[in-house]
């Protein structure tokens, strides 16, 4: 628990099962949970799957960002 946004029980369970949250920002600018994966190795493939599900094939331009918190190697 670092940011104070989760209760101690949620933080404990997340650490116990090595859960990694996938978050997004909605049109109003709110951070919303999208999914959770277990283990770092599952994170990137799941994020790429979410992109494929949500981005129309005919889209030619896309603006996106990746934010990391003490995991720059994963963000790169």
Biopython code that builds the backbone (N, CA, C, O; Angstrom):
import numpy as np
from Bio.PDB.StructureBuilder import StructureBuilder

atoms = [
    (1, "UNK", "N", (0.864, -1.185, 0.000)),
    (1, "UNK", "CA", (0.000, 0.000, 0.000)),
    (1, "UNK", "C", (0.897, 1.231, 0.000)),
    (1, "UNK", "O", (1.613, 1.476, 0.971)),
    (2, "UNK", "N", (0.865, 2.001, -1.074)),
    (2, "UNK", "CA", (1.730, 3.167, -1.160)),
    (2, "UNK", "C", (0.955, 4.468, -1.213)),
    (2, "UNK", "O", (1.334, 5.441, -0.561)),
    (3, "UNK", "N", (-0.120, 4.499, -1.976)),
    (3, "UNK", "CA", (-0.794, 5.771, -2.227)),
    (3, "UNK", "C", (-1.919, 6.067, -1.260)),
    (3, "UNK", "O", (-2.406, 7.197, -1.218)),
    (4, "UNK", "N", (-2.350, 5.078, -0.476)),
    (4, "UNK", "CA", (-3.461, 5.297, 0.429)),
    (4, "UNK", "C", (-4.810, 5.114, -0.226)),
    (4, "UNK", "O", (-5.832, 5.351, 0.419)),
    (5, "UNK", "N", (-4.857, 4.701, -1.483)),
    (5, "UNK", "CA", (-6.133, 4.535, -2.180)),
    (5, "UNK", "C", (-6.790, 3.197, -1.874)),
    (5, "UNK", "O", (-8.003, 3.055, -2.032)),
    (6, "UNK", "N", (-6.024, 2.236, -1.447)),
    (6, "UNK", "CA", (-6.564, 0.912, -1.138)),
    (6, "UNK", "C", (-6.532, 0.687, 0.361)),
    (6, "UNK", "O", (-5.659, 1.194, 1.067)),
    (7, "UNK", "N", (-7.493, -0.078, 0.829)),
    (7, "UNK", "CA", (-7.461, -0.478, 2.218)),
    (7, "UNK", "C", (-6.372, -1.514, 2.438)),
    (7, "UNK", "O", (-5.845, -2.091, 1.487)),
    (8, "UNK", "N", (-6.042, -1.741, 3.694)),
    (8, "UNK", "CA", (-4.979, -2.696, 4.009)),
    (8, "UNK", "C", (-5.314, -4.101, 3.529)),
    (8, "UNK", "O", (-4.430, -4.825, 3.072)),
    (9, "UNK", "N", (-6.578, -4.492, 3.626)),
    (9, "UNK", "CA", (-6.970, -5.838, 3.186)),
    (9, "UNK", "C", (-6.793, -5.991, 1.680)),
    (9, "UNK", "O", (-6.282, -7.011, 1.217)),
    (10, "UNK", "N", (-7.213, -4.980, 0.906)),
    (10, "UNK", "CA", (-7.040, -5.033, -0.548)),
    (10, "UNK", "C", (-5.556, -5.077, -0.919)),
    (10, "UNK", "O", (-5.149, -5.838, -1.797)),
    (11, "UNK", "N", (-4.768, -4.266, -0.251)),
    (11, "UNK", "CA", (-3.333, -4.244, -0.535)),
    (11, "UNK", "C", (-2.698, -5.591, -0.200)),
    (11, "UNK", "O", (-1.842, -6.076, -0.940)),
    (12, "UNK", "N", (-3.109, -6.191, 0.903)),
    (12, "UNK", "CA", (-2.574, -7.493, 1.296)),
    (12, "UNK", "C", (-2.901, -8.557, 0.254)),
    (12, "UNK", "O", (-2.025, -9.315, -0.161)),
    (13, "UNK", "N", (-4.157, -8.611, -0.167)),
    (13, "UNK", "CA", (-4.574, -9.605, -1.163)),
    (13, "UNK", "C", (-3.858, -9.365, -2.487)),
    (13, "UNK", "O", (-3.406, -10.311, -3.132)),
    (14, "UNK", "N", (-3.754, -8.103, -2.892)),
    (14, "UNK", "CA", (-3.050, -7.783, -4.136)),
    (14, "UNK", "C", (-1.606, -8.226, -4.106)),
    (14, "UNK", "O", (-1.098, -8.770, -5.087)),
    (15, "UNK", "N", (-0.943, -7.999, -2.990)),
    (15, "UNK", "CA", (0.451, -8.429, -2.861)),
    (15, "UNK", "C", (0.558, -9.945, -2.780)),
    (15, "UNK", "O", (1.474, -10.538, -3.350)),
    (16, "UNK", "N", (-0.366, -10.565, -2.082)),
    (16, "UNK", "CA", (-0.343, -12.013, -1.919)),
    (16, "UNK", "C", (-0.447, -12.730, -3.264)),
    (16, "UNK", "O", (0.269, -13.699, -3.516)),
    (17, "UNK", "N", (-1.341, -12.248, -4.122)),
    (17, "UNK", "CA", (-1.569, -12.887, -5.420)),
    (17, "UNK", "C", (-0.821, -12.206, -6.564)),
    (17, "UNK", "O", (-1.020, -12.554, -7.728)),
    (18, "UNK", "N", (0.036, -11.240, -6.240)),
    (18, "UNK", "CA", (0.831, -10.524, -7.242)),
    (18, "UNK", "C", (-0.068, -9.917, -8.319)),
    (18, "UNK", "O", (0.210, -10.038, -9.512)),
    (19, "UNK", "N", (-1.153, -9.259, -7.882)),
    (19, "UNK", "CA", (-2.100, -8.648, -8.818)),
    (19, "UNK", "C", (-1.571, -7.314, -9.317)),
    (19, "UNK", "O", (-1.070, -6.501, -8.540)),
    (20, "UNK", "N", (-1.686, -7.100, -10.605)),
    (20, "UNK", "CA", (-1.278, -5.848, -11.243)),
    (20, "UNK", "C", (-2.518, -5.203, -11.854)),
    (20, "UNK", "O", (-3.156, -5.803, -12.719)),
    (21, "UNK", "N", (-2.874, -3.990, -11.422)),
    (21, "UNK", "CA", (-4.054, -3.341, -11.997)),
    (21, "UNK", "C", (-3.747, -2.741, -13.364)),
    (21, "UNK", "O", (-2.633, -2.282, -13.618)),
    (22, "UNK", "N", (-4.743, -2.752, -14.234)),
    (22, "UNK", "CA", (-4.673, -2.053, -15.515)),
    (22, "UNK", "C", (-5.714, -0.951, -15.428)),
    (22, "UNK", "O", (-6.902, -1.221, -15.251)),
    (23, "UNK", "N", (-5.266, 0.286, -15.553)),
    (23, "UNK", "CA", (-6.133, 1.446, -15.389)),
    (23, "UNK", "C", (-6.237, 2.212, -16.694)),
    (23, "UNK", "O", (-5.384, 2.100, -17.574)),
    (24, "UNK", "N", (-7.304, 2.993, -16.800)),
    (24, "UNK", "CA", (-7.505, 3.845, -17.962)),
    (24, "UNK", "C", (-8.044, 5.180, -17.478)),
    (24, "UNK", "O", (-8.430, 5.320, -16.317)),
    (25, "UNK", "N", (-8.068, 6.148, -18.360)),
    (25, "UNK", "CA", (-8.650, 7.454, -18.060)),
    (25, "UNK", "C", (-9.838, 7.631, -18.986)),
    (25, "UNK", "O", (-9.700, 7.540, -20.206)),
    (26, "UNK", "N", (-11.022, 7.887, -18.401)),
    (26, "UNK", "CA", (-12.219, 8.039, -19.226)),
    (26, "UNK", "C", (-12.297, 9.446, -19.811)),
    (26, "UNK", "O", (-11.422, 10.274, -19.557)),
    (27, "UNK", "N", (-13.327, 9.716, -20.581)),
    (27, "UNK", "CA", (-13.460, 11.008, -21.272)),
    (27, "UNK", "C", (-13.577, 12.191, -20.313)),
    (27, "UNK", "O", (-13.271, 13.325, -20.682)),
    (28, "UNK", "N", (-14.017, 11.928, -19.090)),
    (28, "UNK", "CA", (-14.136, 12.989, -18.088)),
    (28, "UNK", "C", (-12.847, 13.172, -17.290)),
    (28, "UNK", "O", (-12.768, 14.051, -16.432)),
    (29, "UNK", "N", (-11.846, 12.352, -17.567)),
    (29, "UNK", "CA", (-10.567, 12.471, -16.885)),
    (29, "UNK", "C", (-10.450, 11.657, -15.610)),
    (29, "UNK", "O", (-9.492, 11.831, -14.857)),
    (30, "UNK", "N", (-11.403, 10.774, -15.353)),
    (30, "UNK", "CA", (-11.354, 9.925, -14.167)),
    (30, "UNK", "C", (-10.538, 8.664, -14.443)),
    (30, "UNK", "O", (-10.633, 8.070, -15.517)),
    (31, "UNK", "N", (-9.749, 8.273, -13.473)),
    (31, "UNK", "CA", (-9.008, 7.014, -13.575)),
    (31, "UNK", "C", (-9.964, 5.885, -13.228)),
    (31, "UNK", "O", (-10.586, 5.889, -12.166)),
    (32, "UNK", "N", (-10.076, 4.921, -14.132)),
    (32, "UNK", "CA", (-11.015, 3.812, -13.937)),
    (32, "UNK", "C", (-10.284, 2.478, -14.090)),
    (32, "UNK", "O", (-9.419, 2.339, -14.955)),
    (33, "UNK", "N", (-10.629, 1.504, -13.256)),
    (33, "UNK", "CA", (-10.016, 0.184, -13.407)),
    (33, "UNK", "C", (-10.561, -0.520, -14.640)),
    (33, "UNK", "O", (-11.761, -0.463, -14.907)),
    (34, "UNK", "N", (-9.699, -1.175, -15.383)),
    (34, "UNK", "CA", (-10.090, -1.904, -16.584)),
    (34, "UNK", "C", (-9.998, -3.409, -16.346)),
    (34, "UNK", "O", (-10.894, -4.163, -16.724)),
    (35, "UNK", "N", (-8.915, -3.832, -15.720)),
    (35, "UNK", "CA", (-8.684, -5.258, -15.513)),
    (35, "UNK", "C", (-7.585, -5.417, -14.473)),
    (35, "UNK", "O", (-6.965, -4.441, -14.049)),
    (36, "UNK", "N", (-7.356, -6.650, -14.072)),
    (36, "UNK", "CA", (-6.236, -7.012, -13.205)),
    (36, "UNK", "C", (-5.632, -8.293, -13.747)),
    (36, "UNK", "O", (-6.339, -9.182, -14.222)),
    (37, "UNK", "N", (-4.324, -8.370, -13.667)),
    (37, "UNK", "CA", (-3.649, -9.592, -14.086)),
    (37, "UNK", "C", (-2.760, -10.068, -12.941)),
    (37, "UNK", "O", (-2.353, -9.294, -12.075)),
    (38, "UNK", "N", (-2.478, -11.353, -12.968)),
    (38, "UNK", "CA", (-1.545, -11.911, -11.999)),
    (38, "UNK", "C", (-0.187, -12.004, -12.663)),
    (38, "UNK", "O", (-0.054, -12.543, -13.762)),
    (39, "UNK", "N", (0.790, -11.490, -12.006)),
    (39, "UNK", "CA", (2.191, -11.564, -12.424)),
    (39, "UNK", "C", (2.511, -10.554, -13.529)),
    (39, "UNK", "O", (1.698, -10.278, -14.411)),
    (40, "UNK", "N", (3.689, -10.034, -13.444)),
    (40, "UNK", "CA", (4.166, -9.028, -14.392)),
    (40, "UNK", "C", (4.212, -9.564, -15.819)),
    (40, "UNK", "O", (3.960, -8.822, -16.768)),
    (41, "UNK", "N", (4.532, -10.842, -15.977)),
    (41, "UNK", "CA", (4.662, -11.426, -17.316)),
    (41, "UNK", "C", (3.349, -11.380, -18.096)),
    (41, "UNK", "O", (3.367, -11.353, -19.327)),
    (42, "UNK", "N", (2.220, -11.371, -17.404)),
    (42, "UNK", "CA", (0.911, -11.351, -18.065)),
    (42, "UNK", "C", (0.448, -9.938, -18.400)),
    (42, "UNK", "O", (-0.520, -9.762, -19.141)),
    (43, "UNK", "N", (1.125, -8.937, -17.866)),
    (43, "UNK", "CA", (0.666, -7.554, -18.001)),
    (43, "UNK", "C", (0.693, -7.047, -19.447)),
    (43, "UNK", "O", (-0.334, -6.606, -19.963)),
    (44, "UNK", "N", (1.835, -7.102, -20.092)),
    (44, "UNK", "CA", (1.969, -6.552, -21.447)),
    (44, "UNK", "C", (1.060, -7.265, -22.444)),
    (44, "UNK", "O", (0.373, -6.589, -23.210)),
    (45, "UNK", "N", (1.022, -8.605, -22.472)),
    (45, "UNK", "CA", (0.095, -9.257, -23.409)),
    (45, "UNK", "C", (-1.365, -8.853, -23.182)),
    (45, "UNK", "O", (-2.115, -8.698, -24.146)),
    (46, "UNK", "N", (-1.773, -8.682, -21.927)),
    (46, "UNK", "CA", (-3.165, -8.299, -21.659)),
    (46, "UNK", "C", (-3.431, -6.869, -22.112)),
    (46, "UNK", "O", (-4.493, -6.589, -22.669)),
    (47, "UNK", "N", (-2.497, -5.968, -21.885)),
    (47, "UNK", "CA", (-2.666, -4.582, -22.342)),
    (47, "UNK", "C", (-2.779, -4.548, -23.865)),
    (47, "UNK", "O", (-3.615, -3.821, -24.401)),
    (48, "UNK", "N", (-1.964, -5.312, -24.561)),
    (48, "UNK", "CA", (-2.041, -5.361, -26.027)),
    (48, "UNK", "C", (-3.373, -5.944, -26.489)),
    (48, "UNK", "O", (-3.938, -5.478, -27.478)),
    (49, "UNK", "N", (-3.884, -6.960, -25.785)),
    (49, "UNK", "CA", (-5.208, -7.508, -26.102)),
    (49, "UNK", "C", (-6.293, -6.450, -25.920)),
    (49, "UNK", "O", (-7.202, -6.343, -26.743)),
    (50, "UNK", "N", (-6.199, -5.671, -24.847)),
    (50, "UNK", "CA", (-7.189, -4.615, -24.604)),
    (50, "UNK", "C", (-7.143, -3.564, -25.707)),
    (50, "UNK", "O", (-8.187, -3.084, -26.148)),
    (51, "UNK", "N", (-5.942, -3.205, -26.157)),
    (51, "UNK", "CA", (-5.828, -2.273, -27.284)),
    (51, "UNK", "C", (-6.538, -2.837, -28.506)),
    (51, "UNK", "O", (-7.320, -2.141, -29.153)),
    (52, "UNK", "N", (-6.266, -4.088, -28.819)),
    (52, "UNK", "CA", (-6.863, -4.719, -30.001)),
    (52, "UNK", "C", (-8.384, -4.763, -29.902)),
    (52, "UNK", "O", (-9.070, -4.605, -30.912)),
    (53, "UNK", "N", (-8.919, -4.974, -28.706)),
    (53, "UNK", "CA", (-10.371, -5.028, -28.515)),
    (53, "UNK", "C", (-11.026, -3.658, -28.650)),
    (53, "UNK", "O", (-12.154, -3.558, -29.132)),
    (54, "UNK", "N", (-10.336, -2.609, -28.232)),
    (54, "UNK", "CA", (-10.961, -1.289, -28.106)),
    (54, "UNK", "C", (-10.673, -0.322, -29.241)),
    (54, "UNK", "O", (-11.379, 0.675, -29.389)),
    (55, "UNK", "N", (-9.656, -0.590, -30.043)),
    (55, "UNK", "CA", (-9.284, 0.349, -31.095)),
    (55, "UNK", "C", (-9.815, -0.168, -32.426)),
    (55, "UNK", "O", (-9.476, -1.278, -32.836)),
    (56, "UNK", "N", (-10.642, 0.621, -33.105)),
    (56, "UNK", "CA", (-11.173, 0.188, -34.399)),
    (56, "UNK", "C", (-10.048, -0.048, -35.414)),
    (56, "UNK", "O", (-9.055, 0.680, -35.435)),
    (57, "UNK", "N", (-10.216, -1.055, -36.236)),
    (57, "UNK", "CA", (-9.203, -1.415, -37.230)),
    (57, "UNK", "C", (-8.969, -0.269, -38.204)),
    (57, "UNK", "O", (-7.837, -0.043, -38.634)),
    (58, "UNK", "N", (-10.024, 0.456, -38.556)),
    (58, "UNK", "CA", (-9.892, 1.525, -39.549)),
    (58, "UNK", "C", (-9.227, 2.784, -38.991)),
    (58, "UNK", "O", (-8.993, 3.736, -39.736)),
    (59, "UNK", "N", (-8.926, 2.801, -37.727)),
    (59, "UNK", "CA", (-8.286, 3.970, -37.108)),
    (59, "UNK", "C", (-6.867, 4.106, -37.641)),
    (59, "UNK", "O", (-6.083, 3.161, -37.560)),
    (60, "UNK", "N", (-6.527, 5.279, -38.189)),
    (60, "UNK", "CA", (-5.194, 5.466, -38.760)),
    (60, "UNK", "C", (-4.271, 6.243, -37.834)),
    (60, "UNK", "O", (-3.051, 6.114, -37.926)),
    (61, "UNK", "N", (-4.846, 7.054, -36.936)),
    (61, "UNK", "CA", (-4.024, 7.818, -35.999)),
    (61, "UNK", "C", (-4.495, 7.517, -34.590)),
    (61, "UNK", "O", (-5.688, 7.348, -34.336)),
    (62, "UNK", "N", (-3.550, 7.455, -33.693)),
    (62, "UNK", "CA", (-3.867, 7.125, -32.313)),
    (62, "UNK", "C", (-2.893, 7.853, -31.403)),
    (62, "UNK", "O", (-1.684, 7.845, -31.633)),
    (63, "UNK", "N", (-3.430, 8.479, -30.375)),
    (63, "UNK", "CA", (-2.590, 9.123, -29.373)),
    (63, "UNK", "C", (-2.774, 8.365, -28.068)),
    (63, "UNK", "O", (-3.896, 8.186, -27.595)),
    (64, "UNK", "N", (-1.685, 7.931, -27.504)),
    (64, "UNK", "CA", (-1.761, 7.181, -26.256)),
    (64, "UNK", "C", (-0.528, 7.459, -25.426)),
    (64, "UNK", "O", (0.467, 7.990, -25.919)),
    (65, "UNK", "N", (-0.606, 7.098, -24.179)),
    (65, "UNK", "CA", (0.526, 7.251, -23.279)),
    (65, "UNK", "C", (0.625, 6.052, -22.363)),
    (65, "UNK", "O", (-0.358, 5.356, -22.110)),
    (66, "UNK", "N", (1.806, 5.828, -21.882)),
    (66, "UNK", "CA", (2.050, 4.761, -20.918)),
    (66, "UNK", "C", (2.676, 5.405, -19.693)),
    (66, "UNK", "O", (3.663, 6.133, -19.796)),
    (67, "UNK", "N", (2.103, 5.134, -18.548)),
    (67, "UNK", "CA", (2.596, 5.694, -17.296)),
    (67, "UNK", "C", (3.164, 4.564, -16.456)),
    (67, "UNK", "O", (2.567, 3.493, -16.348)),
    (68, "UNK", "N", (4.303, 4.809, -15.874)),
    (68, "UNK", "CA", (4.891, 3.792, -15.002)),
    (68, "UNK", "C", (5.066, 4.364, -13.599)),
    (68, "UNK", "O", (5.202, 5.574, -13.417)),
    (69, "UNK", "N", (5.060, 3.488, -12.633)),
    (69, "UNK", "CA", (5.355, 3.863, -11.261)),
    (69, "UNK", "C", (6.467, 2.934, -10.794)),
    (69, "UNK", "O", (6.226, 1.795, -10.393)),
    (70, "UNK", "N", (7.674, 3.444, -10.857)),
    (70, "UNK", "CA", (8.855, 2.689, -10.436)),
    (70, "UNK", "C", (9.070, 1.414, -11.253)),
    (70, "UNK", "O", (9.667, 0.458, -10.758)),
    (71, "UNK", "N", (8.587, 1.391, -12.503)),
    (71, "UNK", "CA", (8.781, 0.230, -13.387)),
    (71, "UNK", "C", (9.087, 0.709, -14.797)),
    (71, "UNK", "O", (8.424, 0.302, -15.750)),
    (72, "UNK", "N", (10.068, 1.554, -14.931)),
    (72, "UNK", "CA", (10.366, 2.122, -16.239)),
    (72, "UNK", "C", (10.704, 1.053, -17.273)),
    (72, "UNK", "O", (10.354, 1.196, -18.445)),
    (73, "UNK", "N", (11.379, -0.013, -16.854)),
    (73, "UNK", "CA", (11.751, -1.065, -17.802)),
    (73, "UNK", "C", (10.522, -1.705, -18.433)),
    (73, "UNK", "O", (10.556, -2.060, -19.611)),
    (74, "UNK", "N", (9.450, -1.861, -17.686)),
    (74, "UNK", "CA", (8.215, -2.435, -18.221)),
    (74, "UNK", "C", (7.532, -1.431, -19.142)),
    (74, "UNK", "O", (7.015, -1.814, -20.191)),
    (75, "UNK", "N", (7.519, -0.157, -18.770)),
    (75, "UNK", "CA", (6.877, 0.873, -19.584)),
    (75, "UNK", "C", (7.579, 1.043, -20.927)),
    (75, "UNK", "O", (6.923, 1.276, -21.942)),
    (76, "UNK", "N", (8.897, 0.930, -20.942)),
    (76, "UNK", "CA", (9.652, 1.072, -22.197)),
    (76, "UNK", "C", (9.284, -0.048, -23.138)),
    (76, "UNK", "O", (9.806, -0.116, -24.251)),
]
sb = StructureBuilder()
sb.init_structure("model")
sb.init_model(0)
sb.init_chain("A")
sb.init_seg("    ")
for serial, (resi, resn, name, xyz) in enumerate(atoms, 1):
    if name == "N":
        sb.init_residue(resn, " ", resi, " ")
    sb.init_atom(name, np.array(xyz, "f"), 0.0, 1.0, " ", f" {name:<3s}", serial, name[0])
structure = sb.get_structure()
